[in-house]
Amino acid sequence: MAEIPIRARREPDGGTVLAVRGEVDVATAPALREAIVRAVDGRPARVVIDLAAVSFMDSSALGVLISGYKYAQGAGVAMVLASPGPGVYRLLRTSGMVEIFEVVDPPDPSTEIRG
């Protein structure tokens, strides 16, 4: 399993933030899955996946987010996606993930990558 930089921090409101950096793909998605499970197992009020520093995400990352969301739901923990960049947000939107997740701080529509 390839490593991906993920920094976990507890927030004063009782939530946990997972700040993810770099590319989340088939090689690094298992590390994200493990970080989500660890965070949820700590029973925070919510888990925020901070995507501001994610430069690329593939379908395996989407699968991890969905399975993490289901795991969190089962544990009674809310899961939120935060600050996706334009390319990541486009993937989330076209895959229907914005209908499933609460997405906070989405990119300005004028910065969206077209194509």
Residue pairs with C-beta under 8 A, 6 or more apart in sequence:
1 27
1 28
1 30
1 31
2 27
2 28
2 31
3 28
3 31
4 20
4 21
4 22
4 23
4 24
4 28
4 31
4 32
5 20
5 21
5 22
6 18
6 19
6 20
6 21
6 31
6 32
6 35
7 18
7 19
7 21
8 16
8 17
8 18
8 19
8 35
8 38
8 39
9 16
9 17
9 19
10 16
10 44
11 17
11 48
13 45
14 44
14 45
15 44
15 45
15 46
15 47
15 48
16 39
16 42
16 44
16 46
16 47
16 48
17 47
17 48
17 50
17 82
18 32
18 35
18 36
18 39
18 47
18 48
18 49
18 50
19 50
19 52
19 53
20 32
20 49
20 50
20 51
20 53
20 54
21 53
21 54
22 28
22 53
22 54
22 55
22 56
23 54
23 55
23 56
23 57
24 32
24 54
24 56
24 57
24 58
24 60
24 61
24 64
25 56
25 57
25 58
25 60
25 61
26 58
26 60
29 58
29 60
29 61
29 63
29 64
30 64
32 61
32 64
32 68
33 64
33 67
33 68
36 47
36 49
36 64
36 68
36 71
36 72
36 79
37 68
37 71
39 47
40 47
40 68
40 71
40 72
40 75
40 77
40 79
41 75
43 75
43 76
43 77
44 77
45 77
45 78
46 77
46 78
46 79
46 80
47 68
47 72
47 77
47 78
47 79
47 80
48 79
48 80
48 81
48 82
48 104
49 65
49 68
49 79
49 80
49 81
49 82
50 82
50 83
51 57
51 81
51 82
51 83
51 84
51 85
51 88
52 82
52 83
52 84
52 85
54 84
54 85
54 88
55 85
55 87
56 87
56 88
57 88
57 91
59 95
62 91
62 92
62 95
62 97
65 81
65 97
65 101
66 97
66 100
68 79
69 79
69 100
69 101
72 78
72 79
73 79
78 102
79 101
80 101
80 102
80 103
80 104
81 92
81 97
81 101
81 102
81 103
81 104
82 103
82 104
82 105
83 104
83 105
84 92
84 103
84 106
84 107
85 107
86 107
86 111
86 112
86 113
87 113
89 98
89 103
89 106
89 107
89 112
90 112
90 113
91 97
92 98
92 101
92 103
97 103
98 106
